[in-house]
Amino acid sequence: MCYMSDIAPKSTTQPSARGRAASSKVYEDIAAEIRRSILSGELASGDRLPPEKQLADDFGVGRTTIREALRLCAGAQLIQTEEGSTGGSFVARPSSARLSDSLGSGIGMLAQAEEVSLEELLELRLLLEVPAARFAAERRTEEDVERLKDASPIELLRLSPTDQFTHNQEFHSVLIETSGNSLLSIAARPIFVVLQRSLGRSRLGAGFHGAINEHHRDIAAAVASGDPAAAARRMVEHLEFLRPYYERAWRYARAGKGQP
């Protein structure tokens, strides 16, 4: 439950939102108060903020100003707004998954607008996933090793293309998680997702899927044996194998031909 004392100005000697310095807009000051309360833990994830009218009264501003403050918080993914009789504004603390999703959406739009090139995406993936493989080999646990094996099963080729894609994505997600660096996961996952959208995996054939699964199993074996150099080398080979497939899919997409 959220109380106004959690986010309203804490001292009666503190100037109201209307009286704050002109260097920032009033709604930005209020948004900053809400942000501080969320990040400090004073407001917990799922807490429902008071109605607009109550917020306006407590901050000494109009409801339009409160709406602008809430809009800023929603844009920063600090609150979620739900409609209906049970709706309202609810606290949503930052998380790695939500930040990664937001980053993926932005990178996807940049790619569609051709503001970033395929070469830049491939280069960044190399810079992120090769060190991730090295760290994974250094930091893996028995549970991590089992998860990598589960994501690259021998019977993978008997599955549908959609299920194969799911396993492939899971393999890379587990590998990056095994690296032990949450920022690597936040940065690498969106690049993987954007690149995979350009591939028509259902049309790539059994040879392609077989090679991918073999690569994954080789990387998993290097990680399991605790060999960072081998894990990094196998990842480089894997990504270089994928390059011509991405390039062909990218050309077709840019030419408006759909998937090759």
C-alpha positions in Angstrom: 0.0 0.0 0.0 1.3 3.4 -0.9 0.8 6.4 1.3 1.4 10.0 0.3 3.9 10.5 3.0 6.1 8.1 1.0 6.5 10.4 -1.9 5.3 13.9 -1.0 8.0 16.4 0.2 9.2 15.3 3.6 9.6 18.6 5.4 7.2 21.5 5.9 10.1 23.8 5.5 10.8 22.4 2.0 9.3 24.6 -0.8 6.3 23.2 -2.6 6.5 22.0 -6.2 5.3 25.4 -7.4 8.1 27.2 -5.5 11.0 25.1 -6.7 13.8 26.5 -8.8 13.0 27.4 -12.3 15.9 25.4 -13.6 13.5 22.4 -14.0 9.8 22.2 -14.7 7.4 21.4 -11.8 6.3 18.1 -13.2 9.9 17.0 -13.6 10.5 17.7 -9.9 7.5 15.6 -8.9 8.6 12.8 -11.2 12.0 13.0 -9.6 10.4 12.6 -6.1 8.5 9.5 -7.3 11.6 8.1 -8.9 13.6 8.6 -5.7 10.9 6.9 -3.7 10.8 3.9 -6.0 14.6 3.4 -6.4 15.1 3.8 -2.6 12.6 1.1 -1.9 10.1 3.4 -0.1 7.6 2.4 -2.7 7.5 -1.3 -3.5 6.8 -3.0 -6.8 3.1 -3.3 -7.3 2.2 -0.5 -4.9 -0.7 1.6 -6.2 -0.1 5.3 -6.3 -2.9 7.6 -4.9 -5.4 9.1 -7.4 -4.4 12.1 -9.4 -6.5 14.4 -7.3 -4.8 13.3 -4.1 -1.4 13.6 -5.6 -2.3 17.1 -6.9 -3.5 18.2 -3.5 -0.4 16.9 -1.6 2.1 18.4 -4.1 0.2 21.6 -4.4 -0.2 21.5 -8.1 -2.9 20.9 -10.8 -3.9 17.5 -12.1 -2.4 18.3 -15.5 1.0 18.7 -13.8 0.6 15.3 -12.1 -0.3 13.7 -15.4 2.9 15.0 -16.9 4.9 13.7 -14.0 3.3 10.3 -14.2 3.9 10.3 -18.0 7.6 10.8 -17.4 7.6 8.0 -14.8 5.8 5.7 -17.2 8.2 6.5 -20.0 11.1 5.5 -17.7 9.2 2.3 -16.9 8.9 3.1 -13.2 5.1 2.9 -13.2 2.5 1.1 -15.2 -1.0 2.5 -15.8 -4.0 0.2 -16.0 -7.5 1.2 -17.1 -10.8 0.3 -15.5 -12.5 0.4 -12.1 -9.6 -1.4 -10.5 -7.0 0.5 -12.6 -4.6 3.2 -11.6 -0.8 3.8 -11.6 1.3 1.0 -10.1 4.9 1.0 -9.2 7.2 -1.1 -11.4 10.7 -1.2 -10.2 13.4 -1.5 -12.9 14.5 -5.0 -13.9 17.1 -6.4 -16.2 14.5 -8.1 -18.4 12.4 -5.0 -18.8 15.4 -2.8 -19.6 16.6 -5.4 -22.1 13.2 -5.6 -23.8 13.1 -1.8 -24.1 16.6 -1.7 -25.5 15.6 -4.4 -28.0 12.6 -2.4 -29.2 14.8 0.7 -29.7 17.5 -1.2 -31.6 14.9 -2.9 -33.7 13.5 0.4 -34.8 17.0 1.8 -35.6 17.6 -1.3 -37.7 14.3 -0.9 -39.6 15.1 2.8 -40.2 18.6 1.8 -41.4 20.2 3.9 -38.7 22.4 1.0 -37.7 23.9 -1.5 -40.2 24.1 -5.2 -40.1 27.8 -5.0 -39.8 27.5 -2.9 -36.6 25.1 -5.5 -35.1 27.3 -8.4 -36.0 30.4 -6.6 -34.7 28.6 -5.8 -31.4 27.4 -9.4 -31.0 31.0 -10.6 -31.4 32.2 -8.1 -28.8 29.5 -9.3 -26.3 29.1 -13.0 -26.8 32.8 -14.1 -27.2 33.7 -12.6 -23.8 30.5 -14.1 -22.4 31.6 -17.6 -23.5 35.0 -17.0 -21.9 33.5 -15.9 -18.6 31.0 -18.7 -18.7 33.8 -21.3 -18.8 35.4 -19.6 -15.9 32.3 -19.2 -13.7 30.0 -22.1 -14.6 28.3 -24.2 -12.0 27.0 -27.7 -12.4 23.5 -26.4 -12.8 24.7 -24.1 -15.6 26.3 -27.0 -17.5 23.1 -29.0 -17.3 21.0 -26.0 -18.6 23.4 -25.6 -21.5 23.0 -29.3 -22.3 19.3 -29.1 -22.1 19.3 -26.2 -24.6 21.2 -28.2 -27.2 19.8 -31.7 -27.1 20.9 -34.4 -29.5 17.3 -34.9 -30.7 16.9 -31.2 -31.6 16.7 -31.9 -35.3 13.6 -33.9 -34.8 11.8 -30.9 -33.5 9.9 -28.3 -35.5 11.8 -25.2 -36.8 9.9 -23.1 -34.3 11.0 -25.4 -31.4 14.6 -25.5 -32.7 14.6 -21.7 -32.7 13.4 -21.6 -29.1 16.2 -24.0 -28.1 18.8 -21.9 -29.9 17.6 -18.7 -28.2 17.6 -20.5 -24.9 21.1 -21.7 -25.4 22.5 -18.2 -25.9 20.4 -16.8 -23.0 21.7 -19.5 -20.6 25.3 -19.0 -21.9 25.2 -15.2 -21.2 23.6 -15.7 -17.8 26.4 -18.2 -17.0 28.9 -15.4 -17.7 27.8 -14.0 -14.3 27.5 -10.4 -15.6 23.9 -9.0 -15.7 24.9 -6.1 -17.9 26.2 -8.5 -20.5 22.8 -10.1 -20.5 21.0 -6.8 -20.8 23.1 -5.7 -23.8 23.5 -9.0 -25.7 19.9 -10.3 -25.7 18.5 -7.4 -27.7 21.2 -7.8 -30.4 20.5 -11.6 -30.7 16.7 -11.0 -31.0 17.0 -8.3 -33.6 19.4 -10.4 -35.7 17.2 -13.5 -35.4 14.2 -11.7 -36.8 16.0 -11.3 -40.1 16.4 -15.1 -40.4 13.7 -17.2 -42.0 14.7 -20.3 -40.0 11.9 -22.4 -41.3 13.6 -22.2 -44.8 17.2 -22.7 -43.8 17.1 -26.5 -43.9 18.3 -29.4 -41.8 22.0 -28.8 -42.7 21.9 -25.3 -41.2 20.1 -26.5 -38.0 22.4 -29.4 -37.6 25.5 -27.2 -37.8 24.0 -24.7 -35.3 23.3 -27.5 -32.8 26.8 -29.0 -33.3 28.3 -25.6 -32.6 26.2 -25.1 -29.5 27.2 -28.5 -28.2 30.9 -27.7 -28.8 30.6 -24.4 -26.9 28.8 -26.2 -24.1 31.5 -28.8 -23.9 34.2 -26.1 -23.7 32.3 -24.3 -20.9 31.8 -27.6 -19.0 35.5 -28.4 -19.2 36.4 -25.0 -17.9 38.4 -24.0 -21.0 37.8 -20.2 -21.6 40.1 -20.1 -24.7 38.2 -23.0 -26.3 34.8 -21.5 -25.4 35.7 -18.2 -26.9 37.2 -19.8 -30.1 34.1 -21.9 -30.6 31.9 -18.9 -30.2 33.9 -16.9 -32.8 33.6 -19.9 -35.2 29.8 -20.1 -34.6 29.2 -16.4 -35.2 31.4 -16.3 -38.3 29.4 -19.3 -39.7 26.2 -17.3 -39.2 27.4 -14.2 -40.9 26.6 -15.1 -44.6 23.1 -16.2 -43.6 22.4 -12.9 -41.9 23.8 -11.0 -44.8 21.6 -12.8 -47.3 18.5 -12.4 -45.1 19.3 -8.7 -44.6 19.7 -8.1 -48.4 16.3 -9.8 -49.1 14.6 -7.7 -46.3 16.0 -4.5 -47.7 14.9 -5.4 -51.2 11.4 -6.0 -49.9 11.5 -9.6 -50.9 10.8 -11.0 -47.4 12.8 -14.1 -46.3 15.1 -15.9 -48.7 
